[in-house]
Amino acid sequence: MYSLTVPWYAPTLDDVRSVGSAPPLGLVETGRTWNELDAGGFQVDVSYEGIPDGEDTEQETIEFDSDFKEEPLPAHPAWATIKEKYRGSVDSTGAVKFDEFLEKAYKGALGGAQAGNKVKNPLFGSKSYLEFSAIFRRTRIVEQLPGDLLSSIGSIQNNLPGGLPTPEGRNWLVMPPKVSKRGNVWQIRDEWKLSPKGGWPPEVYNLIQF
């Protein structure tokens, strides 16, 4: 994919829309801007995009964008166990609270500071946890839009194109593509969104209709 901007000189305002030669390399003009020069006339910047004549138009790049995102503790898959073990609760406003100290009977392997017959609760003050998240993107350059462009939206897939790994116990939701015209070709960006642990519930996403 090429993107070029070529400057031209136009002697009058009437010339700014017509100045310039044939698009270079077989690209397509996608826009032009102009500014009046102190010495007179106008500088016209003409933009071109596309795939040059003779080059393969079928191009593809991939991107794996992973990170940790903050989630409220009640969303944790093991919240029921965490709440019981560490004396957690959720008040009427939705705020998460943990007792500051635990009885020694609840100590287990916690260790840490003690107050009398109690041990410091390691989750005191905690309200959230970090969840692994990822988006897989595939950007394609094509001459013609494929007929099945929208056929997979909302479907759940266990594997990614190209063989990139999927964390155990998770899968991928196919997101709507983003499409743009780039000169003489189309640019398509496909996206897959990683599920939480346990996978995307098909009972919900199988209801998506297009």
C-alpha positions in Angstrom: 0.0 0.0 0.0 1.4 3.4 -1.1 0.5 6.8 0.2 2.1 9.8 -1.6 1.6 13.6 -1.4 3.0 15.6 -4.3 3.2 19.4 -4.1 2.3 21.5 -7.2 2.2 25.3 -7.9 -1.0 26.9 -9.1 -0.8 30.5 -10.4 -4.5 31.3 -9.6 -7.3 29.9 -7.4 -9.0 28.7 -10.6 -6.0 26.4 -11.2 -5.9 24.6 -7.8 -8.4 21.9 -8.8 -6.8 21.0 -12.1 -3.0 21.5 -11.6 -0.9 18.3 -11.7 0.0 15.5 -14.0 -1.3 11.9 -14.2 -1.2 10.0 -10.9 2.2 8.5 -10.3 2.7 4.7 -10.4 -0.9 4.1 -11.4 -2.2 5.3 -8.0 -5.5 7.1 -7.5 -5.9 10.7 -6.3 -7.7 10.8 -3.0 -7.6 14.5 -2.2 -5.9 17.8 -2.4 -5.4 20.8 -0.2 -3.9 24.3 -1.0 -2.4 27.3 0.7 -1.9 30.8 -0.7 1.8 31.8 -1.0 3.2 35.1 0.1 4.9 35.5 -3.2 1.7 34.9 -5.1 -0.1 31.8 -6.3 -0.9 28.7 -4.4 0.9 25.5 -3.2 -1.4 22.5 -3.9 -0.7 19.2 -2.1 -2.2 16.3 -4.0 -2.6 13.0 -2.2 -2.5 9.6 -3.9 -3.1 6.1 -2.6 -3.2 2.5 -3.8 -1.1 -0.3 -5.2 1.4 0.6 -7.9 0.9 -0.9 -11.4 2.5 -4.4 -11.6 2.6 -5.1 -7.8 0.7 -7.8 -6.1 -2.5 -6.3 -4.7 -3.2 -9.2 -2.3 -1.3 -8.0 0.8 -1.8 -8.9 4.5 -0.4 -7.9 7.9 -1.3 -9.2 11.3 -1.2 -7.7 14.8 -1.6 -9.3 18.2 -2.5 -6.7 20.8 -2.5 -8.1 24.3 -2.7 -6.4 27.7 -4.1 -6.6 31.2 -7.4 -4.9 31.9 -8.8 -4.1 35.3 -12.0 -5.9 36.3 -14.1 -5.7 39.5 -13.5 -8.6 41.8 -17.1 -9.9 41.7 -16.5 -10.6 38.0 -13.7 -13.1 38.9 -14.7 -16.7 38.0 -13.7 -17.8 41.5 -15.4 -14.9 43.3 -17.6 -17.1 45.5 -14.5 -18.9 46.8 -12.5 -15.6 47.3 -15.4 -14.0 49.1 -15.8 -16.9 51.5 -12.1 -17.5 52.2 -11.2 -13.8 52.7 -14.4 -12.5 54.2 -15.5 -10.3 51.3 -18.8 -8.7 50.6 -20.5 -6.3 48.2 -22.6 -3.5 49.8 -25.8 -2.0 48.5 -23.9 0.5 46.4 -21.9 -2.3 44.7 -18.6 -1.5 46.6 -16.4 -4.5 47.4 -15.2 -4.7 51.0 -12.9 -7.1 52.9 -12.4 -7.4 56.6 -9.1 -5.9 57.7 -8.1 -9.0 59.7 -8.9 -12.7 59.5 -9.3 -15.1 62.4 -6.3 -17.5 62.7 -8.6 -20.3 61.7 -8.7 -18.6 58.2 -5.0 -18.0 58.1 -3.9 -21.0 56.2 -0.6 -20.2 54.5 -1.2 -16.4 54.5 1.4 -15.5 57.1 1.8 -11.8 57.4 1.2 -9.3 60.2 -1.0 -10.4 63.2 -3.2 -8.5 65.6 -3.9 -10.6 68.7 -5.5 -13.8 67.5 -6.0 -12.4 64.0 -3.9 -12.1 60.8 -3.8 -9.3 58.3 -6.2 -9.9 55.4 -4.1 -9.7 52.2 -7.2 -8.6 50.2 -8.1 -5.7 52.5 -8.8 -2.7 50.4 -8.8 -4.7 47.1 -11.6 -3.9 44.7 -10.4 -5.3 41.3 -8.1 -7.7 39.6 -6.1 -7.8 36.3 -7.6 -9.9 33.5 -5.6 -10.9 30.4 -7.2 -9.5 27.3 -6.2 -9.6 23.6 -7.3 -8.4 20.2 -6.1 -10.1 17.0 -6.2 -8.0 13.9 -5.6 -8.9 10.3 -5.4 -6.1 7.7 -5.9 -7.1 4.1 -5.5 -5.2 0.8 -7.8 -6.5 -1.9 -9.0 -5.4 -5.3 -12.6 -6.5 -4.8 -14.6 -6.8 -1.7 -15.3 -10.5 -0.9 -18.9 -11.7 -1.0 -18.6 -13.3 2.5 -17.3 -10.2 4.2 -20.0 -10.2 6.9 -20.7 -13.9 7.1 -18.6 -14.6 10.2 -19.6 -11.6 12.4 -20.6 -12.7 15.9 -19.4 -16.3 15.5 -17.1 -18.0 18.1 -13.9 -19.6 16.9 -11.4 -21.7 18.8 -8.4 -20.9 16.6 -6.9 -17.8 14.9 -5.7 -17.5 11.3 -2.0 -18.0 11.0 -1.7 -20.5 14.0 -1.2 -18.0 16.8 -1.8 -19.5 20.2 -5.1 -19.4 22.1 -4.9 -19.4 26.0 -6.4 -22.6 27.5 -10.1 -22.4 28.3 -10.7 -19.4 26.0 -11.9 -18.7 22.4 -12.4 -15.8 20.0 -15.4 -13.7 19.0 -15.3 -12.4 15.4 -15.9 -8.7 15.4 -17.4 -6.5 12.6 -14.7 -5.7 10.0 -13.6 -2.1 9.2 -13.5 -1.3 5.5 -12.0 1.7 3.7 -11.4 2.5 0.1 -7.7 3.3 -0.5 -7.2 4.6 -4.0 -7.5 1.6 -6.4 -7.9 -1.0 -3.7 -9.9 -1.9 -0.6 -8.4 -2.1 2.9 -10.2 -4.6 5.2 -9.3 -4.9 8.9 -10.7 -8.1 10.6 -10.7 -8.4 14.3 -11.0 -11.3 16.8 -11.6 -10.6 20.5 -10.4 -13.0 23.2 -13.0 -14.3 25.6 -12.8 -14.3 29.4 -11.9 -17.7 31.0 -14.5 -20.2 30.1 -15.1 -18.9 26.6 -17.8 -16.7 25.1 -21.3 -18.1 25.9 -22.8 -19.5 22.7 -26.2 -19.1 24.3 -25.7 -15.3 24.0 -23.6 -14.9 20.8 -25.5 -17.5 18.7 -28.4 -15.1 18.9 -26.6 -12.4 17.0 -28.3 -12.0 13.6 -27.0 -10.2 10.4 
